[in-house]
């Protein structure tokens, strides 16, 4: 039988009968796995060899992490399972906690342990709740101010080090997928995954790399994306994994749809919370939410997943975006409410659940008036997430919906009948589950833009004040969504046979723009006439795609530099004065209302060249205008 334990001594903490912290990772044990707790604890905290015969096990095999493991292999598999946790090791020494995570090494002062482990375990709490006493703390031996601590820790924990997935033969197993990678390629992949915001990705856009022992190769940018997705998601569905691999490695990703969904999410997140709450009710005719929830009670009771919910789970999820949910939904004496909050803060779920149910059952704790709660609920803006899923999550959703297309179409038919709000949605929300229902809801609202139909209903029935409408129209223009929304709204009015007049998008007059722009066109020497190639091949796309994304004078200067350096425009028309040309481009494309800047953005300025590079990289059709070297 096995007799080996190679894991360095760690920390094993009991929270309640089912929840434990292993080196800071929050872990839930249930069913037969509870019997393995003594072995897991000893493996974590002991350096000595462990013999499986020393434990009184009742089974010949156990299910751990969805795998059936014979008793003879338990110690090896438990070590692998522990090694797959985000925090691999944790050590407390001289009031400094040292973590070794999948992102690398992290050291923090002991007082920051609760904050670090809440971030790792996806528990959202305001920084004030940690009652930090100092103005700055050491993180990786560098002093960081309290105001920057959370972002600093997030940044350090969101990095990935591929060496943790490498075996002795140079192979990598990431998310159940085997890769064979050259060391130089590994370095680039880590750079692409970890330094995305700072990286000039264009230097790798033509770089290919081999990724398996058969010699198959693909774009290193796409491979890094696929590996990043495997880091973020446990892709258990073989069909989804195969689709995801095909999309990434064969370069079939729908990047335009991803960009669109990101913009729709940003628009939704920018709305006042009262409007957001209104739109996410999910009911086409805005049924009273209180009545709708009462209709759901029976469905909730009959839902097989309902038993997984508990007062602790529900309160925990509500705490991610509500200010003091216990006080908002329940009432009792001040002593009763204080004790209830203490029980919840202790993280002992069993104790909290028992106390909550007893106090509610015996009448010392009472539910407040439901209608008033739903109308006047206080949402803590500091806790509401305003960042949508990152790109790796968008592409996972794309693969999932592609594979389950028939189920998605059936789901849409059901939603049109009954609305998005149902017992499955509510339970998935509380359990924080990325289920088929959750994925379909997100795809429907953001990738297909269905959220706008609810928005149109809201503006036509007076739910949104005029001053808020002005802000939303400006936001749509800022995100480059105004033309899409105008077209969708026009279609909405045709289908519904009504609707008020709203102007979301002011269309540039292409003929007028072309005429004014042609002043700068070069003369074709073969015909001795102006060359209108730019008008024929570029202008429509520029008006539809580029112009809506220009939000600052720097953006305009970068765009103007692309035209200035191209062979289609004659710099002599304005005596080779870029500032004159830039201001003319601003006027011709009606961008004068953009914010003024103190700095004069001229052709030789670094920020202008950088912005031009970004535009050239983002809009592929602009690349032929100038060579990349022109912008260096």
matplotlib code that plots the C-alpha trace (Angstrom):
import matplotlib.pyplot as plt

x = [0.0, 1.1, 3.3, 4.4, 3.7, 5.8, 3.7, 5.3, 3.6, 0.7, -2.3, -5.7, -8.5, -12.0, -14.8, -17.8, -18.9, -18.6, -16.4, -12.7, -9.8, -6.8, -3.8, -6.4, -8.5, -12.1, -13.3, -16.6, -16.8, -19.9, -21.1, -18.3, -15.5, -16.1, -14.5, -11.3, -10.9, -8.5, -6.2, -6.4, -5.6, -2.6, -1.2, -1.6, -0.1, 2.5, 5.9, 6.2, 5.2, 1.6, 0.3, -3.2, -3.5, -3.6, -7.1, -10.3, -11.8, -15.1, -14.9, -12.7, -12.8, -13.9, -15.1, -12.8, -13.1, -15.5, -13.0, -13.4, -10.1, -9.2, -8.0, -4.6, -4.1, -5.7, -2.5, -1.1, -4.5, -5.1, -1.7, -2.6, -5.9, -4.2, -1.7, -4.5, -6.0, -5.2, -3.1, -0.6, 1.2, 0.8, 3.2, 3.0, 6.4, 7.3, 3.9, 4.3, 2.1, 3.8, 1.6, 2.6, -0.2, -0.7, 0.1, 3.5, 4.6, 2.8, 3.8, 1.6, 1.4, -0.6, -3.4, -4.1, -4.8, -8.6, -8.6, -6.3, -8.3, -11.6, -10.3, -9.1, -12.3, -14.4, -16.0, -16.7, -16.5, -15.9, -12.3, -13.8, -15.0, -11.4, -10.7, -7.1, -5.1, -2.2, -2.0, 0.3, 1.2, 4.0, 3.0, 5.9, 8.2, 6.9, 4.8, 1.4, -1.2, -4.5, -6.3, -4.3, -4.2, -7.1, -6.1, -2.5, -3.4, -5.9, -3.1, -0.6, -3.2, -4.3, -0.9, -0.1, 3.2, 3.2, 6.0, 3.3, 1.7, 5.0, 6.1, 9.7, 9.7, 8.7, 5.0, 2.3, -1.2, -3.5, -7.1, -6.9, -5.3, -1.8, 0.7, 4.3, 5.8, 9.3, 10.8, 10.9, 7.3, 6.3, 7.9, 5.8, 2.6, 3.1, 3.7, 0.5, -1.6, -0.2, 0.7, -2.2, -2.9, 0.7, 1.7, 2.1, 0.6, 1.3, 4.9, 3.5, 0.6, 2.5, 4.3, 3.5, 4.4, 4.2, 1.8, 1.9, 4.2, 2.6, 4.1, 0.8, 1.2, -1.0, -0.8, 0.9, -1.7, -4.5, -2.8, -2.2, -5.9, -6.9, -4.5, -5.9, -9.4, -8.4, -6.9, -10.1, -12.7, -13.0, -14.3, -15.8, -18.0, -15.9, -17.9, -17.5, -13.8, -13.4, -15.4, -13.3, -10.1, -11.4, -12.4, -9.0, -6.4, -8.1, -8.7, -12.5, -13.3, -16.1, -14.1, -16.7, -19.4, -17.2, -16.5, -20.2, -21.1, -18.4, -19.9, -23.5, -22.3, -20.5, -23.6, -25.8, -23.3, -23.2, -26.9, -28.2, -28.9, -32.6, -32.8, -30.5, -32.8, -35.8, -34.3, -33.2, -36.6, -36.9, -40.6, -41.7, -44.7, -43.0, -45.2, -45.1, -41.9, -43.4, -46.3, -43.9, -41.8, -44.9, -45.7, -42.2, -42.6, -44.2, -41.7, -38.8, -40.2, -40.5, -37.1, -34.7, -31.8, -33.7, -32.5, -28.9, -29.8, -29.4, -29.8, -26.0, -25.6, -28.4, -27.1, -23.5, -24.6, -26.8, -23.9, -21.9, -24.1, -26.5, -25.7, -26.5, -29.0, -30.0, -31.2, -32.9, -35.0, -35.5, -36.3, -35.9, -34.5, -31.2, -29.6, -31.1, -30.0, -26.4, -26.2, -27.5, -24.8, -22.1, -23.2, -23.0, -19.6, -18.2, -18.3, -19.7, -22.5, -24.1, -24.3, -25.7, -28.3, -29.5, -29.7, -31.4, -34.1, -34.7, -35.1, -37.4, -39.5, -40.0, -40.9, -37.9, -36.9, -39.5, -39.5, -40.1, -42.8, -41.8, -43.3, -41.4, -38.2, -38.3, -39.3, -36.8, -33.9, -30.6, -27.9, -24.3, -22.7, -19.3, -20.2, -22.0, -19.6, -19.2, -16.7, -18.1, -16.5, -13.0, -12.4, -11.6, -15.0, -16.7, -15.1, -16.0, -19.7, -19.4, -18.2, -20.9, -23.7, -22.4, -22.4, -25.8, -27.5, -30.7, -31.2, -30.5, -33.2, -35.7, -34.7, -35.4, -38.9, -39.6, -38.3, -40.5, -43.5, -42.5, -39.6, -36.1, -37.0, -37.6, -36.7, -33.6, -32.3, -32.8, -31.1, -28.2, -27.7, -27.6, -25.3, -23.1, -23.3, -22.3, -25.1, -26.7, -29.5, -27.0, -25.0, -28.1, -29.4, -26.1, -25.8, -29.4, -29.1, -25.7, -24.5, -27.9, -28.6, -32.0, -31.4, -32.2, -35.7, -36.4, -34.6, -36.9, -40.0, -38.7, -38.1, -41.5, -43.4, -41.8, -39.6, -36.5, -36.3, -35.2, -32.0, -31.1, -31.9, -29.4, -26.7, -27.6, -27.6, -24.1, -22.9, -24.2, -22.3, -19.1, -19.3, -20.0, -23.4, -25.6, -26.1, -26.9, -29.4, -31.0, -31.5, -32.8, -35.1, -36.5, -37.2, -38.7, -41.2, -42.2, -42.8, -44.7, -46.5, -45.7, -43.0, -41.9, -39.3, -35.8, -32.6, -29.8, -27.6, -26.9, -25.8, -23.0, -23.8, -21.3, -21.5, -20.8, -17.9, -16.5, -16.7, -14.9, -12.3, -11.5, -9.8, -6.8, -6.8, -3.7, -3.9, -3.6, -0.7, -2.1, -5.3, -4.4, -7.5, -8.0, -7.7, -11.0, -9.8, -10.1, -13.8, -14.6, -12.7, -12.4, -14.9, -18.0, -16.2, -14.5, -17.8, -19.6, -16.8, -14.0, -15.6, -18.0, -15.0, -13.2, -13.9, -11.0, -9.0, -6.1, -8.1, -8.8, -5.2, -4.2, -6.8, -5.7, -2.1, -3.1, -4.6, -1.7, 0.8, -1.1, -0.5, -4.0, -3.7, -1.6, 0.1, 1.0, -2.6, -2.1, 1.5, 2.5, 1.1, -0.4, -2.2, -4.2, -5.0, -6.0, -8.4, -9.9, -10.5, -12.1, -14.5, -15.2, -16.2, -18.2, -16.0, -15.6, -17.6, -14.9, -13.2, -10.4, -6.9, -4.1, -1.5, -1.1, -1.3, 1.1, 2.3, 5.6, 4.2, 4.5, 0.9, -0.4, 1.7, 0.7, -3.0, -2.5, -0.9, -3.8, -6.4, -4.4, -4.2, -7.8, -9.3, -7.6, -8.8, -6.8, -3.5, -2.7, -2.9, 0.6, 3.4, 4.0, 7.4, 5.9, 4.4, 7.5]
y = [0.0, 3.6, 5.2, 8.6, 12.3, 14.9, 18.0, 20.5, 21.1, 23.4, 24.8, 23.0, 24.9, 23.8, 26.4, 24.1, 20.5, 20.7, 23.7, 23.8, 26.0, 24.1, 26.5, 29.2, 27.5, 27.2, 23.6, 21.9, 18.2, 16.1, 12.5, 9.9, 12.4, 13.4, 10.1, 11.3, 14.4, 12.9, 11.7, 15.0, 16.9, 14.7, 15.1, 18.8, 19.3, 16.5, 16.0, 12.4, 9.5, 8.5, 4.9, 4.3, 1.3, 3.6, 4.9, 3.0, 3.4, 1.7, 1.7, 0.2, 3.5, 7.1, 9.9, 12.9, 15.8, 13.7, 10.9, 7.4, 6.6, 3.1, 3.2, 2.0, 5.3, 7.7, 9.4, 10.0, 11.4, 13.5, 15.1, 15.8, 17.2, 19.5, 20.6, 21.6, 24.0, 27.7, 28.1, 25.3, 26.2, 28.6, 29.3, 31.8, 33.0, 36.2, 37.8, 37.4, 34.9, 33.3, 31.8, 29.8, 30.0, 29.0, 32.7, 32.5, 33.6, 36.1, 37.4, 39.6, 40.8, 38.6, 41.2, 40.9, 37.1, 37.4, 39.9, 37.7, 34.6, 36.3, 37.5, 34.0, 32.4, 35.0, 36.5, 40.2, 42.5, 46.2, 47.0, 48.8, 45.5, 44.3, 47.2, 47.6, 49.7, 51.0, 53.3, 50.9, 47.2, 45.0, 43.0, 41.0, 43.2, 46.4, 49.0, 49.4, 52.0, 50.7, 52.4, 50.3, 47.0, 45.3, 46.1, 45.2, 41.8, 41.1, 41.9, 39.5, 36.7, 37.0, 36.0, 32.5, 30.6, 27.6, 25.8, 24.5, 22.5, 21.0, 17.5, 16.2, 15.6, 19.1, 18.3, 20.5, 19.3, 22.3, 21.9, 18.2, 19.1, 18.0, 20.4, 20.1, 23.6, 25.0, 27.1, 30.2, 29.8, 29.3, 32.7, 34.4, 32.6, 33.8, 37.3, 37.3, 35.9, 38.0, 41.4, 41.9, 45.5, 46.6, 44.5, 45.4, 42.2, 43.1, 41.9, 38.3, 38.5, 36.4, 34.1, 30.4, 27.7, 23.9, 22.8, 19.0, 16.0, 15.6, 18.9, 20.7, 24.5, 27.6, 31.2, 31.7, 34.5, 32.0, 29.3, 31.6, 32.4, 28.8, 28.0, 31.1, 29.8, 26.4, 28.2, 30.1, 27.3, 23.7, 22.5, 19.1, 18.9, 17.1, 18.6, 22.2, 21.6, 20.3, 23.3, 25.7, 24.2, 24.4, 28.1, 29.1, 27.0, 27.2, 31.0, 30.8, 33.1, 35.6, 38.6, 41.1, 39.5, 39.4, 43.2, 43.8, 41.9, 43.8, 47.1, 46.1, 45.0, 48.3, 50.2, 48.1, 48.6, 52.4, 52.8, 54.1, 51.1, 51.8, 51.4, 48.3, 46.7, 47.5, 46.0, 42.8, 41.9, 40.0, 40.5, 41.9, 43.7, 44.7, 42.6, 43.5, 41.9, 41.0, 39.2, 37.4, 36.2, 34.8, 32.9, 31.4, 30.1, 26.8, 26.4, 26.9, 24.3, 21.7, 22.5, 19.5, 22.0, 24.0, 21.8, 23.0, 26.5, 27.6, 30.9, 31.2, 30.7, 33.1, 35.8, 35.4, 35.9, 38.9, 40.4, 40.7, 43.6, 44.6, 46.7, 44.7, 42.2, 40.8, 44.3, 45.0, 41.8, 41.0, 42.8, 42.0, 43.6, 45.3, 42.6, 39.9, 41.5, 42.1, 38.4, 37.3, 39.4, 38.0, 34.4, 35.2, 36.9, 33.8, 31.8, 28.8, 28.1, 25.3, 27.5, 30.4, 28.3, 26.6, 30.0, 31.7, 29.0, 28.8, 32.6, 32.8, 29.8, 31.1, 34.6, 36.6, 37.3, 38.5, 39.1, 42.7, 43.8, 42.3, 45.0, 47.8, 45.8, 45.3, 48.9, 50.6, 48.1, 49.8, 48.5, 49.2, 50.7, 49.8, 46.1, 45.9, 44.5, 46.9, 44.7, 42.1, 38.8, 39.1, 37.9, 34.3, 33.9, 35.4, 32.8, 30.0, 31.2, 31.2, 27.6, 26.5, 28.1, 26.7, 23.2, 23.6, 25.6, 23.5, 23.7, 27.4, 28.0, 26.0, 28.0, 31.2, 30.0, 29.3, 32.7, 34.5, 32.7, 33.1, 35.6, 35.0, 35.1, 31.5, 29.1, 27.9, 31.4, 32.3, 29.1, 29.4, 33.0, 32.0, 29.0, 31.2, 28.5, 28.9, 26.7, 26.3, 28.6, 31.3, 31.1, 31.2, 34.2, 36.1, 35.3, 36.3, 39.6, 40.7, 38.8, 39.1, 42.5, 41.5, 43.8, 46.7, 45.5, 45.9, 49.3, 50.4, 49.3, 51.3, 54.5, 54.3, 53.8, 56.6, 54.5, 56.6, 60.3, 62.7, 63.7, 60.0, 59.4, 62.1, 60.3, 56.9, 58.3, 59.8, 56.5, 54.6, 57.1, 56.7, 52.9, 53.0, 51.4, 54.3, 53.2, 49.6, 50.8, 53.2, 50.4, 48.0, 50.7, 51.4, 47.7, 47.5, 50.3, 48.4, 45.2, 46.9, 49.4, 52.2, 53.9, 57.5, 59.3, 59.0, 59.8, 57.6, 58.1, 61.0, 59.6, 61.5, 62.6, 60.5, 62.5, 65.7, 64.1, 62.6, 66.0, 67.9, 65.1, 65.0, 68.4, 66.5, 63.6, 63.1, 63.4, 60.2, 60.9, 58.5, 60.4, 63.8, 63.6, 63.2, 59.6, 58.8, 55.3, 56.2, 57.2, 54.0, 51.5, 53.1, 55.9, 53.9, 51.6, 54.5, 56.3, 53.1, 51.6, 53.9, 57.3, 56.1, 54.9, 58.2, 59.6, 62.1, 64.6, 62.2, 59.5, 61.9, 62.9, 59.2, 58.6, 61.8, 60.6, 57.4, 59.5, 62.0, 59.2, 57.4, 57.7, 58.9, 62.3, 65.3, 67.0, 70.0, 71.1, 72.4, 73.3, 70.1, 71.4, 68.4, 70.5, 72.2, 68.8, 67.3, 70.1, 69.8, 66.0, 66.9, 69.3, 67.1, 64.2, 66.4, 65.6, 69.2, 68.4, 66.1, 67.3, 69.8, 69.0, 71.2, 69.4, 70.0, 66.6, 66.8, 64.1, 63.5, 63.1, 59.6, 59.4, 60.2, 57.5, 55.0, 55.8, 55.4, 52.0, 51.0, 52.0, 50.3, 47.1, 47.1, 48.0, 45.5, 47.3, 50.4, 48.5, 49.2, 52.9, 53.1, 50.8, 49.9, 51.5, 54.8, 54.8, 53.9]
z = [0.0, -0.5, 2.0, 0.8, 1.3, -0.5, 0.3, 2.6, 5.9, 5.6, 7.5, 8.0, 9.7, 10.5, 9.9, 10.7, 10.1, 6.3, 5.6, 6.0, 5.0, 3.5, 3.3, 2.9, 0.2, 1.4, 0.8, 1.3, 2.3, 2.1, 1.7, 1.7, 1.4, 5.0, 5.9, 4.2, 6.3, 8.8, 6.0, 4.2, 7.4, 8.2, 4.7, 4.9, 8.4, 8.7, 7.2, 8.2, 6.0, 6.2, 5.9, 4.5, 6.8, 9.8, 8.9, 9.5, 6.0, 5.2, 1.4, -1.3, -3.3, -2.8, -5.1, -4.9, -7.3, -9.5, -9.8, -8.3, -6.5, -5.1, -1.5, -2.7, -4.7, -2.2, -0.8, -4.3, -5.6, -2.5, -3.0, -6.6, -5.5, -2.9, -5.5, -7.9, -5.3, -6.0, -2.9, -2.9, 0.3, 3.2, 6.0, 8.8, 10.2, 12.2, 11.6, 7.8, 5.8, 2.8, 0.1, -2.9, -5.4, -9.0, -9.7, -8.0, -4.5, -2.3, 1.1, 3.3, 6.8, 9.1, 9.4, 5.7, 5.7, 5.9, 3.0, 0.8, 1.4, 0.8, -2.5, -3.4, -2.3, -4.2, -1.1, -1.6, 1.4, 1.7, 2.8, 5.9, 7.3, 7.8, 10.3, 9.1, 11.6, 9.5, 6.5, 4.5, 4.6, 3.3, 0.2, -1.2, 0.9, -0.6, 1.3, -0.3, 0.9, 2.2, -0.7, -3.2, -1.4, -3.0, -6.6, -5.8, -4.4, -7.3, -9.8, -8.1, -7.8, -11.4, -12.8, -14.0, -13.8, -16.2, -14.3, -11.8, -14.6, -16.0, -15.5, -15.5, -19.3, -20.3, -20.9, -19.5, -18.3, -18.0, -17.3, -18.4, -21.7, -22.6, -24.3, -25.4, -25.4, -26.0, -23.2, -25.3, -26.2, -22.6, -21.7, -24.5, -23.4, -19.8, -21.1, -23.2, -20.4, -17.5, -19.1, -21.5, -20.5, -21.0, -23.9, -27.5, -28.9, -32.5, -32.2, -31.8, -34.3, -36.9, -34.4, -34.7, -32.1, -31.8, -29.0, -29.0, -29.7, -33.1, -34.3, -34.7, -34.6, -34.3, -33.5, -30.2, -29.3, -29.9, -28.0, -25.0, -25.1, -25.0, -22.1, -20.3, -20.7, -19.3, -16.3, -15.6, -16.4, -15.5, -18.9, -18.0, -21.1, -23.8, -26.6, -25.3, -24.8, -28.4, -29.7, -27.6, -28.9, -32.5, -32.1, -30.5, -32.3, -35.7, -35.3, -35.6, -32.7, -33.2, -31.8, -33.1, -31.1, -28.0, -28.5, -28.9, -25.7, -23.7, -24.8, -24.0, -20.5, -20.0, -21.0, -18.6, -15.8, -16.4, -15.8, -12.5, -10.1, -10.0, -13.8, -13.8, -11.2, -13.3, -16.5, -14.8, -13.6, -16.8, -17.4, -20.7, -19.3, -15.9, -13.7, -10.0, -8.8, -5.4, -7.0, -9.4, -6.5, -4.8, -8.0, -7.8, -4.3, -5.5, -8.2, -5.7, -3.3, -6.2, -7.6, -6.8, -6.2, -3.6, -0.8, -1.5, -0.4, 3.2, 5.0, 5.1, 1.4, 0.5, 2.9, 1.6, -2.0, -1.1, 0.8, -2.4, -3.5, -0.7, 2.3, 5.5, 3.9, 7.2, 8.4, 5.1, 5.1, 8.8, 12.0, 15.7, 18.8, 18.5, 20.6, 18.4, 15.1, 16.5, 17.5, 14.2, 12.4, 14.7, 13.9, 10.2, 10.4, 12.3, 9.0, 10.9, 8.5, 10.5, 13.7, 11.7, 10.0, 13.2, 15.0, 12.1, 11.7, 15.5, 15.9, 12.8, 13.9, 17.4, 16.2, 17.7, 14.1, 11.6, 7.8, 6.9, 4.5, 1.2, -1.0, 0.8, 0.6, -3.1, -3.8, -1.5, -1.2, -0.7, -3.1, -2.0, -5.1, -3.8, -4.0, -7.4, -9.9, -12.9, -14.8, -17.1, -17.8, -19.3, -22.9, -21.9, -20.3, -23.4, -25.6, -23.2, -23.5, -27.3, -27.4, -24.9, -26.9, -30.2, -28.8, -27.0, -29.8, -29.9, -26.2, -26.4, -29.0, -26.9, -23.8, -25.8, -26.7, -23.0, -22.0, -24.4, -22.7, -19.0, -18.7, -17.5, -13.8, -12.7, -9.9, -11.7, -12.2, -8.6, -7.3, -9.7, -8.5, -4.9, -5.5, -7.8, -10.4, -14.1, -15.3, -18.7, -17.5, -16.4, -19.6, -21.8, -19.8, -20.3, -24.0, -24.6, -22.8, -23.9, -27.0, -28.6, -27.1, -25.8, -22.8, -25.2, -25.8, -22.1, -22.2, -25.0, -23.1, -20.0, -21.9, -23.7, -20.5, -18.6, -16.3, -17.2, -16.5, -19.3, -17.6, -17.3, -20.9, -21.9, -20.0, -21.5, -25.1, -24.4, -23.1, -26.2, -28.4, -26.2, -26.6, -30.3, -29.9, -30.9, -34.5, -33.5, -30.9, -33.3, -35.9, -33.2, -31.8, -35.3, -35.7, -32.2, -33.2, -36.3, -34.4, -31.5, -33.7, -31.3, -29.3, -28.9, -31.1, -29.7, -31.5, -30.4, -33.5, -35.8, -39.1, -40.8, -44.4, -46.3, -49.5, -47.5, -45.7, -48.9, -50.6, -47.9, -47.4, -51.1, -50.8, -49.4, -51.9, -54.0, -57.8, -59.8, -62.2, -64.9, -65.2, -63.8, -61.6, -57.9, -56.6, -54.8, -53.7, -50.0, -50.5, -52.4, -50.2, -46.7, -46.0, -45.3, -42.8, -41.2, -40.6, -39.3, -37.3, -36.4, -35.9, -33.1, -31.1, -31.1, -27.6, -27.0, -29.0, -28.6, -30.4, -33.2, -33.5, -33.8, -36.5, -38.3, -38.2, -40.1, -42.9, -42.8, -43.4, -46.1, -49.8, -50.5, -48.7, -49.8, -46.9, -49.1, -49.1, -45.6, -46.0, -44.3, -41.0, -39.2, -36.6, -39.4, -41.0, -37.6, -36.9, -40.3, -39.8, -36.4, -38.2, -41.2, -39.1, -36.6, -33.6, -32.2, -29.1, -27.8, -24.6, -25.1, -23.9, -22.6, -24.7, -28.4, -30.1, -33.0, -35.4, -33.7, -30.1, -28.6, -27.4, -30.9, -32.5, -29.8, -30.4, -34.1, -33.6, -31.4, -34.0, -36.8, -34.7, -33.7, -37.1, -39.5, -42.6, -41.6, -41.7, -45.5, -44.9, -43.4, -42.6, -38.9, -39.1, -39.8, -36.3, -34.3]

ax = plt.figure().add_subplot(projection="3d")
ax.plot(x, y, z, "-o")
ax.set_aspect("equal")
plt.show()
